[in-house]
Amino acid sequence: MIELYDVWKTYGNGVEALRGVSVKIKKGEFVYVVGPSGAGKSTFIKMLYREEKPSKGAIFVNGFNVDKIKERQIPMIRRTIGVVFQDFKLLPNLTAFENVAFALEVIETPKKQIARRVLEMLDQVGLKGKEHSKPNELSGGEQQRVSIARALVNNPAIIIADEPTGNLDPDTSWEIVRLLEDINYKGTTVIMATHNKDIVNRTKKRVLAFEGGKIARDERRGGYDDAN
Ligand SMILES: Nc1ncnc2c1ncn2[C@@H]1O[C@H](COP(=O)(O)OP(=O)(O)OP(=O)(O)O)[C@@H](O)[C@H]1O
C-alpha cells in the first residue's frame, strides 16, 4: 500500500533531507516515525501525500505512483489519505460540524449524506454535543478530535499524523493515541510522526527511526530509544 524505493530529497537550499529511503508499509499497519529534529520525518510524511516531490526515487501510495502523477491528479490521491497536524489547521470561523463537512463539500457530496456522515464522525471521535462549537470554544484535545474526524470523513485508507500530540498535555495525548489505535483497529493504516517517547515506548508498534535523512532502525515492536 505504501512503497518507497531509494527516495532522496534535496531542498532548493541544498539541504539533503532524505538520503536513500526505502520502506514498505502494509495495509492496516500502525507505524511510528521517530528521530531527532531535522532527521527528515516531516519530509518523509509530506512525500506520502505529495506535498513534496522526491528529487530521486519512486513512491507508490494506494496504487498511485505519487512522484509521477500530474498536478490535476493530486486531489485523487489526497482523497485516499487523511492528514492530521500538530496545530490542527481548523478553519477558525467554522463550527466543528462545518470544519468536518467542508472536506465533503469540496468533493461535492450530496447535502443529506454530508449531515449524516459528519454527525457519525463527530460521534466516533467522542464529540457528540460539540457540533456547533467553534475551534476557540474547544480544548486542544477536542480540536484535535475535530481534525481527526475531518481526516476520516472521506473514509481514507491511510491516516497520516505529523506530531498530533505536540500541543497537548500527557493525558490528552494518550486519548488521541487511543483514538488513533481505535481507528487503526477498524482497518485504517496509521502513520504517526512523534517526539513522544512515553507513547512510543509503551504502545509497542512498528517504529521507523530516522537519522540524518535515513531510516536508521525499523522494528516491529520498537521503542523510541532502542538505539541508545
Ligand atoms: N521547505 C524546506 N526548505 C529547505 N529545507 C527544508 C525544508 N523543509 C525542511 N528542510 C530541512 O530538511 C531537513 C529535514 O527536515 P524535516 O522537517 O523533515 O525534519 P523533522 O525530522 O521532521 O524535524 P522536526 O522533528 O523538527 O519536525 C532539515 O535540515 C530542515 O531544515
The ligand as a MOL file (V3000), in Angstrom:
LIG
                    3D

  0  0  0     0  0            999 V3000
M  V30 BEGIN CTAB
M  V30 COUNTS 31 33 0 0 0
M  V30 BEGIN ATOM
M  V30 1 N 10.9460 23.5420 2.7440 0
M  V30 2 C 12.2230 23.3510 3.1250 0
M  V30 3 N 13.2200 24.0020 2.5130 0
M  V30 4 C 14.5050 23.7940 2.8590 0
M  V30 5 N 14.9090 22.9470 3.8190 0
M  V30 6 C 13.9540 22.2770 4.4750 0
M  V30 7 C 12.5620 22.4420 4.1670 0
M  V30 8 N 11.8570 21.6290 4.9810 0
M  V30 9 C 12.7420 21.0030 5.7560 0
M  V30 10 N 14.0210 21.3720 5.4670 0
M  V30 11 C 15.2590 20.8660 6.0590 0
M  V30 12 O 15.2970 19.4590 5.8350 0
M  V30 13 C 15.7850 18.7730 6.9870 0
M  V30 14 C 14.7520 17.7740 7.4590 0
M  V30 15 O 13.6080 18.4940 7.9370 0
M  V30 16 P 12.2760 17.7860 8.4410 0
M  V30 17 O 11.2790 18.8700 8.7080 0
M  V30 18 O 11.8960 16.7240 7.5020 0
M  V30 19 O 12.7690 17.1430 9.8230 0
M  V30 20 P 11.9600 16.5260 11.0380 0
M  V30 21 O 12.6250 15.2600 11.3790 0
M  V30 22 O 10.5210 16.4840 10.7110 0
M  V30 23 O 12.2050 17.6010 12.1870 0
M  V30 24 P 11.2580 18.0550 13.4050 0
M  V30 25 O 11.2490 16.9120 14.3700 0
M  V30 26 O 11.9830 19.2490 13.9660 0
M  V30 27 O 9.9200 18.3830 12.8460 0
M  V30 28 C 16.1380 19.8560 7.9990 0
M  V30 29 O 17.5060 20.1360 7.8890 0
M  V30 30 C 15.2920 21.0350 7.5580 0
M  V30 31 O 15.9190 22.2560 7.9200 0
M  V30 END ATOM
M  V30 BEGIN BOND
M  V30 1 1 1 2
M  V30 2 1 2 3
M  V30 3 2 2 7
M  V30 4 2 3 4
M  V30 5 1 4 5
M  V30 6 2 5 6
M  V30 7 1 6 7
M  V30 8 1 6 10
M  V30 9 1 7 8
M  V30 10 2 8 9
M  V30 11 1 9 10
M  V30 12 1 10 11
M  V30 13 1 11 12
M  V30 14 1 11 30
M  V30 15 1 12 13
M  V30 16 1 13 14
M  V30 17 1 13 28
M  V30 18 1 14 15
M  V30 19 1 15 16
M  V30 20 2 16 17
M  V30 21 1 16 18
M  V30 22 1 16 19
M  V30 23 1 19 20
M  V30 24 2 20 21
M  V30 25 1 20 22
M  V30 26 1 20 23
M  V30 27 1 23 24
M  V30 28 2 24 25
M  V30 29 1 24 26
M  V30 30 1 24 27
M  V30 31 1 28 29
M  V30 32 1 28 30
M  V30 33 1 30 31
M  V30 END BOND
M  V30 END CTAB
M  END
